[in-house]
Amino acid sequence: MLKAQGYDVHVINAGINGDTTAGMLARLPGAVPDGTRVVILQPGGNDGRKGVQSEHAGNIASIQSALAARHIKVVMLPNALLKGIPAKMYQPDGIHLTPEGYALLARQMLPQVTRALGGH
């Protein structure tokens, strides 16, 4: 979608199913290579499922701070946005999206990402 709008980008999905925000923070240096301009951050609900919800806000703030120090813009993907995706676009586990669901989510996030990239 970005390339169709003329952006010369390479998109990497560095997410890991079941990861917590502490895991995301620990993986950040290796998961976000030098030269990255924008990160879409979706911390999910695994902290709550794994009983570490008390760390959630602090870890997100640390992730955002570490990225800002590297001059990387952050686009937050709120969990509420996922609630607007039709149930048929979820895998049988009811948690993870189908390819069609991810495509819908990408279309919904596109304006925010293009703004973060500097817009055309």
N, C-alpha and C positions, 0 to 999 in steps of 0.2 A: 504494500500500500504506500509506503514511504517512497520507494523507488518510482512508483507510478506518478508521484507528485514531484519528481525531479530531485529527490534527496539521494546523495551518494552515501549510503549507510550500510553497515553490517550489523545485523541484529543477532544477539546471543541470548538464549534462555538459560540463565544460570540457577534457576530455581530447582530445589530438590523437594519432592513430595515428603511431607512429614517433618520438615525442618522447622526449628524454632527460631525466634529472633536472635537468640544467643548463637545458634549455629550459623545464621546468616552473617552476623557480625564477625565471627571467627573466620569465615570463608571469604569475607569481603576483599582482602588484598589480592588473593588469587583469582577470585571470580570476576573482578572488574578490572580489566587490563588498562594499562596506560593508554591514553588517547581517547578513552570513553568520554562522550559528551553528555549523555543522558542515561539515567537509570530509572526504570519503572520499578517502584518498590511496592510489593504486595506482601505484607507480613503475615497474612492469613490468620488462622485460628488455632494453630498448633500449640501455642503457649498455653492457652486455656485447656486444651485437651490433655496436655502433658503436665499440668499443675504448676506451671511457672509463669502464670499471668502477671505476677508482681514485677517481673523483669521486663515485660513487654514495652512499656512507654520509654523506659531508660535505654533499652537496646535500640529502639527505633531512633531515638534522639542521637545516640552514638553513631549509628549508621549514617544518618543524615549529616552529622557533623564531619565524619570522616570523608564523605563524598564531597561536601562543600570545601573542605581543606584542599581537595584535589581539583577544585573548580568544575565539578561534575554536577549538573542539574538533576534534581530528583522530581519525578512525577509520581505522586502517590496514587495507588490503585486501591480505593476504599473497598472494604468487604461489602458495603451496601450496594455497590455497583453490580456485584455478582448476584445479588438477590433479584435483580431485574431481568435476569436471563431465564428464558423459559425452561421448565423442568426437562423437556425433551432434548435439550442441548447439554444435559449432564450425563456422564457415564453412569452405569448401574450402581456405583457406590454412592451416588447422590452428592458427591463432593467435587469431583474433578470434571472439567468440561470435555465435551467431544470436540473434534476439530471444528465443527460448525459453531460451537459455543465460543471457542477461542477466536474464530474469525469475527463473530459478532462483538466480542469484547475488544478486539483490536480496532474495529471500526469506531466503537464508542470512545476509545482512548486516543484515537488519531489526532483530533484537534489539540489536545493537551501536549502530545508528543511533538507535533509540528511547531507549536508555540515555544516549547523548550529548545528546539533545534534552531530557533530564530525565525521561523515562519518564512513563507515565500510571499 
